[in-house]
């Protein structure tokens, strides 16, 4: 059975949404992800803009500003709920690890 779209998030998806807790444009998102993860997670421009489009179609983010080619976005309530759900899932995985090995 295939998983539902956005039922779980990739690292890139998670960090893009996390950045959009406040209004950001694409280049700012790429820079913030690199900074937040100390360079561990990189989001290429193709991946970023493809995901932004999918997030908008899924009503997880909205376009807030468009100036020329520069577009800014922010999370919607639905986007915050998806991000919170993924955070809860990751915490549960970490808890399971601790139970087994710590």
N, C-alpha and C positions, 0 to 999 in steps of 0.2 A: 504494500500500500504506500503510495507516494506521500511524502510529508507535505503539509500545507505550507504555502508560501509565507515566509516570515514567522513560522512557528518557532524556529530557532534562528539565531543570527550568526553570520560569520563574524570574525574579529573586525573586519573592515566595516561591516554594517553597524556593529555595536558602537564603534568609535565615531563613525559619521553621525549617528543619532545622538551620541553623547555630546559631541561638539555643538549640535543644533539645539542644545538647551538654551542657548542665546543665539541671536541672529548672526549668521555667518554667510560668507560667500565661499565659492568652491576653493579658491587658493588658500583662504584662511583655514578651511577645514583640513586640507592636506598638511599645512604647516602645524596646526594644532595636534593632529593625530601623531605626527612625527615627534613633536615635543612631549606630548602626554605619555608616549610609550618609549621614550628615549631611543627612538629610531627603530624599535623592534617591529612596528607595524607601519607599512607604507601603503598608501592608497594612490594608485595611478589615476591620471585624469580621466581615462576612458571608463575605468571602473567607477570612479566617483560620479561622473555625470550620468552614467547608466543607472546607478543606484538612486541618485537624487530623483530621476524621472520615475522610477518604480515606486519610491517612497511617496512621491506626489500623487501618483495614480492610486495608491493604497490609502491616501488621506492621512499619512503619518507625518507629513511636513507640508507647509504651505510656502509659496513664493511671497516674500514680503517686499522686495524691491527689485527693479530691473533698470539698470543704467547702462545703456549700450549692451555689451556682451556680458557684463557683470551682473550676476543674479544672487540675491540673498534669500535665505530660507530660515525657518524656525520650526521647532516641533509643534505638533498639535496635541490635543489631549490623547488621541489614539496613539500617537507616536510615543508619548510618555508612558502609556500603559504597556506598549510592546517592549520598550526599553526596560521598564521595571520588571516585567515578566522574565526577560532574559537575564537580568541581574539576579533575580530569585533562583532561576535555574542554575546559574553558575555558582551561586552560594551553596546550593544543595549538593552540587558535584564536589565542591571543596570540602563540605562537611563529610560526605561519604569517604573521601580520601583520608581525612583526619581520623575517621573511625577505624579505618583499615591499617593505617601506618603510623599514627602518632599516639 
